[in-house]
Amino acid sequence: MALDGWKERLLRRYLYWRCRPAKVKRRLSALVKERTAPPVVEAGCLNVAALQVQVQLFRDPLDYVDTMHRLVKEAAAKGAHLVAFPEYNNLALLVMLPGIEQMGEGASGGAMEAEANTNGPAITVTDVVSYIGPVMAPFLDTLYSSLAAAYGLYLMAGSFLLPDKDRVVNRAFLYGPHGQLLGTQDKVHLMPMEAEWGTSAGTRLNLFDTELGKIAAPVCMDATYFETFRILELKGAEIIIIPIANPEPYNHWLALRGIWSRVQECPTYGVKSALVGRLLGFEFTGRAGIFGPAELTLGGSGILDIVTSPKDEGMAFAQIDLTALKELRRDHPWRDSNPQLYRRYFPRVYQSIE
């Protein structure tokens, strides 16, 4: 690894000091004036907030704390039971490393790879994440655990690039209303640039049984593939959260390959949170939204709420009805009636893929 000199070790100790959990807790203690709780969930109806976060530079980690708190507070004020943050929700913290901006902006195609010095080895995204990840992990866990507990809601903190032993993964985190970590989900379908970075794909799709309902949180590209939602629906998922960070100009038709189509094929509610803006050589676009089967949405659109702009901060907010979803699943006119066909073909078909 390129970042292994004594200066780098000294810098990491300094970053630990700046991001120490006690500092986060003190800041939140000052920010949270009143500990509010969402309204009681009645008849399976609950309020969901999908955040569209404008990415920005956070050289001071406490500025990041302030912004994340503001977004959760706004969602809680609307009565949210569940709040979802976007993919790469720790990307802006990488700028705590000196020179990281030049590394990102100077890379062709956003590859984020640069020379450590004139004669040194190239520094890759994997190097950077492996170096700063041990600093960010306890900082992020303290922040989002404390926010969930402060407002008594379920919080999908977004996904983070983090080291896991000798790998780097893109991992989403779900917290409960008492601040407990309910579980994580590694992205199972990588974008080409993530594969080039050396990111490792996940191998499991997890389901979290909560008091709100059964929740899953696959990441971004995972929604491109029908199988992701079919597997989770068959496991019992009712709410599937997709945090995204699309590094490309917004295209309405390309966006349809994702969550909107999936919830029509596999009757669930879909929650899409989005990272938008320009940072480190990337331009992220998206439209956060809350989606459901056409039969459960006004005018049969499949959309409960969606942020208008693909580039600006926003929030999609809607009430979802899990009782109505259960009834629709039981009596759905398009319900698949031939599972024997899949039992016959699927194992052999997938095992033949090279």
C-alpha positions as CSV (number, residue, x, y, z in Angstrom):
1,M,0.0,0.0,0.0
2,A,1.3,3.5,-0.9
3,L,0.1,5.1,2.3
4,D,2.3,3.4,4.8
5,G,5.0,5.9,5.9
6,W,5.5,7.5,9.3
7,K,4.0,10.8,8.1
8,E,0.8,8.9,7.0
9,R,0.6,7.1,10.4
10,L,0.9,10.4,12.2
11,L,-1.8,11.9,10.0
12,R,-4.1,9.1,10.8
13,R,-3.7,9.5,14.5
14,Y,-4.5,13.2,14.0
15,L,-7.7,12.3,12.0
16,Y,-8.7,9.8,14.8
17,W,-8.5,12.7,17.2
18,R,-10.6,15.0,15.0
19,C,-13.3,12.3,14.5
20,R,-13.4,10.8,17.9
21,P,-16.9,9.6,18.9
22,A,-16.9,11.7,22.1
23,K,-16.7,14.8,20.0
24,V,-19.6,13.7,17.8
25,K,-21.8,13.0,20.9
26,R,-21.0,16.4,22.4
27,R,-21.9,18.1,19.1
28,L,-25.2,16.3,18.8
29,S,-26.0,16.9,22.4
30,A,-25.8,20.6,21.6
31,L,-27.8,20.3,18.4
32,V,-30.7,18.1,19.6
33,K,-32.8,20.4,21.7
34,E,-35.9,18.3,22.0
35,R,-35.9,14.5,21.5
36,T,-39.0,13.9,19.4
37,A,-40.5,10.6,18.4
38,P,-42.5,9.8,15.2
39,P,-46.3,9.2,15.6
40,V,-47.5,5.8,16.4
41,V,-47.8,3.5,13.3
42,E,-51.5,2.6,12.8
43,A,-53.0,-0.1,10.6
44,G,-49.7,-0.7,8.8
45,C,-49.4,2.9,7.6
46,L,-46.0,4.6,8.1
47,N,-44.2,7.7,6.9
48,V,-41.0,7.4,4.8
49,A,-38.4,10.1,3.9
50,A,-36.0,9.5,1.0
51,L,-33.2,12.1,1.1
52,Q,-31.5,13.7,-1.9
53,V,-28.2,15.0,-0.5
54,Q,-26.1,17.7,-2.1
55,V,-22.5,16.4,-1.8
56,Q,-20.1,19.0,-0.6
57,L,-16.6,19.3,1.0
58,F,-16.4,18.6,4.7
59,R,-12.8,19.3,5.9
60,D,-14.2,19.6,9.4
61,P,-16.1,16.4,10.3
62,L,-18.3,18.4,12.7
63,D,-19.7,20.3,9.7
64,Y,-20.7,16.9,8.3
65,V,-22.4,16.1,11.6
66,D,-24.3,19.4,11.4
67,T,-25.6,18.7,7.9
68,M,-26.6,15.2,8.6
69,H,-28.4,16.3,11.7
70,R,-30.3,19.0,9.9
71,L,-31.5,16.5,7.3
72,V,-32.7,14.0,9.9
73,K,-34.3,16.8,11.9
74,E,-36.3,18.0,8.9
75,A,-37.5,14.5,8.1
76,A,-38.4,13.9,11.8
77,A,-40.4,17.2,11.9
78,K,-42.6,15.8,9.0
79,G,-43.3,12.7,11.1
80,A,-41.0,10.2,9.4
81,H,-40.7,6.7,10.8
82,L,-38.0,5.7,8.3
83,V,-35.3,8.0,6.8
84,A,-32.9,6.9,4.0
85,F,-29.6,8.5,3.1
86,P,-27.8,7.9,-0.3
87,E,-24.9,5.8,-1.6
88,Y,-21.3,7.0,-1.0
89,N,-22.6,9.0,2.0
90,N,-19.0,9.3,3.4
91,L,-17.4,10.4,0.1
92,A,-17.3,14.1,1.2
93,L,-15.2,13.1,4.3
94,L,-12.3,11.9,2.1
95,V,-11.3,15.6,1.6
96,M,-9.9,15.5,5.2
97,L,-6.9,14.0,3.5
98,P,-4.5,16.6,2.1
99,G,-4.3,16.5,-1.7
100,I,-7.4,14.3,-2.2
101,E,-9.2,17.0,-4.2
102,Q,-6.4,17.3,-6.7
103,M,-6.2,13.5,-6.9
104,G,-9.9,13.3,-7.9
105,E,-10.1,16.3,-10.2
106,G,-7.0,15.4,-12.0
107,A,-8.0,11.8,-12.7
108,S,-9.4,11.0,-16.2
109,G,-12.9,9.7,-16.1
110,G,-13.1,10.0,-12.3
111,A,-10.8,7.1,-11.8
112,M,-9.3,8.8,-8.7
113,E,-5.8,7.5,-9.2
114,A,-2.6,9.6,-8.9
115,E,1.0,9.4,-8.1
116,A,2.0,9.5,-4.5
117,N,5.0,11.6,-5.5
118,T,7.2,12.0,-8.6
119,N,8.9,8.6,-8.1
120,G,6.4,6.8,-5.9
121,P,3.6,4.3,-6.6
122,A,0.1,5.2,-7.7
123,I,-2.4,5.8,-5.0
124,T,-5.8,4.2,-5.7
125,V,-9.2,4.5,-4.2
126,T,-8.7,1.3,-2.4
127,D,-5.5,2.7,-0.8
128,V,-7.4,5.8,0.3
129,V,-10.3,3.9,1.8
130,S,-8.1,1.4,3.5
131,Y,-6.2,4.2,5.1
132,I,-9.0,6.5,6.3
133,G,-11.7,3.8,6.7
134,P,-10.6,2.8,10.2
135,V,-11.0,6.5,11.2
136,M,-14.4,7.0,9.5
137,A,-16.1,3.7,10.7
138,P,-16.4,4.6,14.4
139,F,-17.2,8.2,13.6
140,L,-20.0,7.2,11.2
141,D,-21.4,4.5,13.5
142,T,-21.6,7.0,16.4
143,L,-23.2,9.7,14.3
144,Y,-26.0,7.6,12.7
145,S,-26.7,5.5,15.8
146,S,-27.1,8.7,17.8
147,L,-29.3,10.4,15.2
148,A,-31.6,7.4,15.1
149,A,-31.9,7.3,18.9
150,A,-32.3,11.0,19.2
151,Y,-35.4,11.1,17.0
152,G,-36.7,7.6,17.6
153,L,-36.8,6.5,14.0
154,Y,-35.3,3.9,11.7
155,L,-32.4,5.3,9.8
156,M,-30.7,3.8,6.7
157,A,-27.5,5.7,6.9
158,G,-26.6,5.3,3.2
159,S,-23.7,3.3,2.0
160,F,-20.1,3.8,2.7
161,L,-16.8,2.7,1.1
162,L,-15.1,1.0,4.0
163,P,-12.3,-1.6,4.5
164,D,-13.3,-5.0,5.7
165,K,-10.1,-7.0,6.6
166,D,-8.2,-7.2,3.3
167,R,-11.2,-6.0,1.1
168,V,-12.9,-2.7,0.4
169,V,-16.7,-2.9,0.2
170,N,-19.6,-0.6,-0.5
171,R,-21.8,-1.2,2.6
172,A,-25.2,0.1,3.7
173,F,-26.1,0.4,7.4
174,L,-29.6,0.2,9.0
175,Y,-30.2,1.5,12.5
176,G,-33.2,1.1,14.8
177,P,-35.0,3.7,16.9
178,H,-32.9,3.0,19.9
179,G,-29.7,3.5,18.0
180,Q,-29.0,-0.2,17.6
181,L,-27.4,-1.4,14.4
182,L,-29.9,-3.8,12.8
183,G,-27.5,-4.9,10.1
184,T,-25.6,-4.1,7.0
185,Q,-25.8,-4.9,3.2
186,D,-22.8,-5.0,0.9
187,K,-23.4,-3.9,-2.7
188,V,-23.6,-7.1,-4.8
189,H,-23.5,-5.7,-8.3
190,L,-20.5,-3.3,-8.8
191,M,-20.2,-0.6,-11.4
192,P,-17.2,-1.0,-13.8
193,M,-15.4,1.9,-12.0
194,E,-15.9,0.2,-8.6
195,A,-14.4,-3.0,-10.0
196,E,-11.5,-1.1,-11.4
197,W,-10.9,0.5,-7.9
198,G,-10.6,-3.0,-6.5
199,T,-13.9,-2.9,-4.5
200,S,-15.3,-6.4,-3.6
201,A,-18.9,-7.4,-4.3
202,G,-21.2,-8.7,-1.6
203,T,-22.4,-12.3,-1.8
204,R,-25.7,-12.2,0.2
205,L,-28.9,-10.2,0.2
206,N,-30.0,-9.5,3.8
207,L,-33.5,-8.9,5.2
208,F,-34.2,-7.1,8.4
209,D,-37.3,-7.9,10.4
210,T,-38.4,-4.7,12.1
211,E,-41.4,-3.3,14.0
212,L,-42.2,-1.3,10.8
213,G,-42.0,-4.3,8.5
214,K,-39.4,-6.4,6.7
215,I,-36.8,-4.1,5.2
216,A,-33.9,-4.6,2.8
217,A,-31.3,-2.2,1.6
218,P,-29.4,-3.3,-1.6
219,V,-27.3,-0.6,-3.2
220,C,-27.7,1.4,-6.4
221,M,-26.8,-1.0,-9.3
222,D,-28.4,-3.9,-7.4
223,A,-31.8,-2.4,-8.5
224,T,-30.8,-2.8,-12.2
225,Y,-31.4,-6.5,-12.0
226,F,-34.7,-8.2,-11.6
227,E,-33.3,-11.1,-9.5
228,T,-32.4,-8.8,-6.6
229,F,-36.0,-7.8,-6.0
230,R,-37.4,-11.3,-6.8
231,I,-35.1,-12.9,-4.2
232,L,-35.9,-10.3,-1.6
233,E,-39.7,-10.4,-2.3
234,L,-39.6,-14.2,-1.9
235,K,-37.8,-13.8,1.4
236,G,-40.6,-11.5,2.5
237,A,-39.3,-8.0,1.9
238,E,-42.0,-5.3,2.1
239,I,-39.8,-2.2,1.9
240,I,-36.7,-2.1,-0.3
241,I,-34.4,0.9,0.1
242,I,-32.0,1.7,-2.7
243,P,-29.3,4.3,-2.0
244,I,-27.9,5.6,-5.2
245,A,-25.0,7.9,-6.5
246,N,-25.1,7.9,-10.3
247,P,-21.9,9.4,-11.7
248,E,-23.6,10.5,-15.0
249,P,-26.0,13.1,-16.4
250,Y,-29.6,12.4,-15.5
251,N,-31.5,10.4,-18.0
252,H,-35.2,9.6,-17.3
253,W,-35.2,6.5,-19.5
254,L,-32.1,5.0,-18.0
255,A,-33.5,5.7,-14.5
256,L,-36.4,3.4,-15.4
257,R,-34.1,0.4,-15.4
258,G,-34.0,0.6,-11.6
259,I,-36.4,0.8,-8.7
260,W,-39.6,1.9,-10.5
261,S,-39.6,-1.2,-12.7
262,R,-38.6,-3.5,-9.9
263,V,-41.5,-2.7,-7.6
264,Q,-44.0,-3.3,-10.5
265,E,-42.5,-6.7,-11.2
266,C,-42.2,-7.7,-7.5
267,P,-44.9,-6.0,-5.4
268,T,-43.0,-4.1,-2.7
269,Y,-42.5,-0.5,-1.7
270,G,-39.3,1.1,-3.0
271,V,-37.4,3.9,-1.4
272,K,-34.7,5.6,-3.5
273,S,-32.3,8.1,-1.8
274,A,-29.8,10.0,-4.0
275,L,-26.4,11.7,-3.9
276,V,-26.2,14.7,-6.2
277,G,-23.6,17.4,-7.1
278,R,-20.0,17.5,-8.1
279,L,-17.1,16.3,-6.1
280,L,-13.7,14.7,-6.7
281,G,-14.0,14.5,-10.4
282,F,-17.6,13.1,-10.4
283,E,-20.9,14.6,-11.2
284,F,-23.7,12.8,-9.4
285,T,-27.4,13.1,-10.5
286,G,-30.6,11.4,-9.4
287,R,-34.1,11.9,-8.2
288,A,-34.9,10.5,-4.8
289,G,-38.4,9.0,-4.6
290,I,-40.8,6.7,-3.0
291,F,-42.5,4.1,-5.3
292,G,-45.0,1.3,-5.0
293,P,-47.1,-1.0,-7.2
294,A,-49.2,0.9,-9.6
295,E,-52.4,-0.3,-7.9
296,L,-51.4,1.4,-4.7
297,T,-50.5,4.8,-6.1
298,L,-52.5,7.8,-7.3
299,G,-53.5,7.5,-11.0
300,G,-51.6,4.2,-11.2
301,S,-48.3,6.0,-11.7
302,G,-46.2,3.8,-9.4
303,I,-44.9,7.0,-7.8
304,L,-45.9,8.2,-4.3
305,D,-43.5,11.1,-4.3
306,I,-40.3,12.1,-6.2
307,V,-37.9,15.0,-6.0
308,T,-38.3,17.3,-9.0
309,S,-34.7,18.3,-9.7
310,P,-32.0,15.7,-10.5
311,K,-29.3,18.0,-9.2
312,D,-30.5,19.8,-6.1
313,E,-31.0,18.9,-2.5
314,G,-34.5,17.6,-1.7
315,M,-36.7,15.1,0.1
316,A,-39.3,12.7,-1.1
317,F,-41.9,12.0,1.6
318,A,-44.9,9.7,1.6
319,Q,-47.0,7.4,3.6
320,I,-47.0,3.8,2.7
321,D,-49.6,1.2,3.6
322,L,-48.2,-2.3,4.3
323,T,-51.7,-3.7,5.0
324,A,-52.8,-2.7,1.5
325,L,-49.5,-4.3,0.1
326,K,-50.3,-7.6,1.8
327,E,-53.8,-7.6,0.4
328,L,-52.5,-6.8,-3.1
329,R,-49.9,-9.6,-2.9
330,R,-52.5,-12.1,-1.9
331,D,-54.9,-11.2,-4.7
332,H,-52.6,-9.7,-7.4
333,P,-53.9,-10.4,-10.9
334,W,-50.4,-10.8,-12.3
335,R,-49.2,-13.1,-9.6
336,D,-46.8,-15.7,-11.0
337,S,-48.6,-19.0,-11.1
338,N,-45.9,-21.3,-12.4
339,P,-43.0,-21.6,-9.9
340,Q,-42.3,-25.1,-11.1
341,L,-40.9,-23.6,-14.3
342,Y,-38.3,-21.8,-12.4
343,R,-37.4,-24.7,-10.2
344,R,-36.8,-26.7,-13.4
345,Y,-34.6,-24.1,-15.2
346,F,-33.0,-21.7,-12.8
347,P,-30.3,-23.7,-11.0
348,R,-29.0,-25.1,-14.3
349,V,-29.2,-21.8,-16.1
350,Y,-27.3,-19.8,-13.4
351,Q,-24.7,-22.5,-12.9
352,S,-23.9,-22.4,-16.6
353,I,-22.9,-18.7,-16.4
354,E,-19.1,-18.2,-16.7
